[in-house]
Amino acid sequence: MTKISEAEFAKICNGIYEDREIIIKHNPIGSDEEVLLWMLLSVLISYLSLDENEIPCFPNSTSLETYRQAILFIMNDRKSEDFEVEKYLEKLC
């Protein structure tokens, strides 16, 4: 199982934050915050090389809270050290 350090996670979040305007412009799938968390979730799925059965399933509609919970679920067992994921999510929201 691939793990991620706080430094790596912070770098990904900071990159998304820095590029937020272009990400939001080219991904009009929901609110700005939803788009940024959707992007983070997508990057984590790729970065952590998640199998299809490890990717959280979504109900018919998604929301900011859906993406937040999916990211927290993924990160729960994949942090290489203990750190607070929520503080990074707050910056994106």
C-alpha positions as CSV (number, residue, x, y, z in Angstrom):
1,M,0.0,0.0,0.0
2,T,1.4,3.4,-1.0
3,K,1.7,5.9,1.8
4,I,2.0,9.7,1.7
5,S,3.9,12.0,4.0
6,E,2.6,15.3,5.3
7,A,5.2,17.1,3.2
8,E,4.0,15.4,0.0
9,F,0.3,15.9,0.9
10,A,1.0,19.6,1.7
11,K,2.8,20.0,-1.6
12,I,-0.1,18.6,-3.5
13,C,-2.6,20.8,-1.6
14,N,-0.5,23.9,-2.0
15,G,-0.2,23.3,-5.8
16,I,-3.9,23.0,-6.1
17,Y,-4.4,26.1,-4.1
18,E,-1.9,28.0,-6.2
19,D,-3.6,26.9,-9.5
20,R,-7.1,27.2,-8.1
21,E,-8.3,29.8,-10.6
22,I,-7.4,27.8,-13.7
23,I,-8.7,24.5,-12.1
24,I,-12.0,26.1,-11.3
25,K,-12.3,27.7,-14.7
26,H,-11.8,24.4,-16.5
27,N,-13.9,22.2,-14.2
28,P,-17.3,23.7,-13.7
29,I,-18.8,20.7,-11.9
30,G,-19.9,22.4,-8.8
31,S,-19.0,25.1,-6.3
32,D,-15.4,26.3,-6.3
33,E,-14.7,24.4,-3.1
34,E,-16.2,21.2,-4.6
35,V,-14.0,21.5,-7.6
36,L,-10.8,21.9,-5.5
37,L,-11.6,18.9,-3.4
38,W,-12.6,16.9,-6.4
39,M,-9.2,17.7,-7.9
40,L,-7.4,16.7,-4.7
41,L,-9.3,13.4,-4.6
42,S,-8.4,12.7,-8.2
43,V,-4.7,13.4,-7.6
44,L,-4.7,11.2,-4.5
45,I,-6.3,8.3,-6.4
46,S,-3.6,8.5,-8.9
47,Y,-0.7,9.4,-6.6
48,L,-1.6,6.5,-4.2
49,S,-2.2,4.1,-7.1
50,L,-5.6,3.1,-5.7
51,D,-7.3,0.0,-7.1
52,E,-10.9,0.4,-8.3
53,N,-12.1,-1.3,-5.2
54,E,-10.3,1.2,-2.9
55,I,-11.9,4.3,-4.4
56,P,-14.9,5.5,-2.4
57,C,-18.3,5.1,-4.1
58,F,-20.5,8.2,-4.4
59,P,-24.2,8.5,-4.2
60,N,-26.2,9.9,-7.1
61,S,-25.0,13.4,-6.3
62,T,-21.9,14.7,-4.7
63,S,-21.3,17.6,-2.4
64,L,-18.5,19.4,-0.6
65,E,-19.0,17.1,2.3
66,T,-18.9,14.0,0.1
67,Y,-15.5,14.9,-1.3
68,R,-14.2,15.8,2.2
69,Q,-15.3,12.5,3.6
70,A,-13.9,10.6,0.6
71,I,-10.5,12.3,1.1
72,L,-10.5,11.6,4.8
73,F,-11.4,8.0,4.2
74,I,-8.5,7.5,1.7
75,M,-6.0,9.3,3.9
76,N,-7.0,7.4,7.1
77,D,-4.7,4.4,6.4
78,R,-2.3,6.0,3.9
79,K,-0.5,8.6,5.9
80,S,3.2,7.7,6.5
81,E,3.1,9.7,9.7
82,D,0.3,11.2,11.8
83,F,-0.8,14.6,10.7
84,E,-4.0,16.6,10.5
85,V,-5.5,16.3,7.0
86,E,-8.4,18.7,7.9
87,K,-6.2,21.7,8.1
88,Y,-5.2,21.3,4.5
89,L,-8.8,20.8,3.4
90,E,-9.8,24.0,5.2
91,K,-7.3,25.9,3.1
92,L,-8.8,24.6,-0.1
93,C,-12.3,25.5,1.1
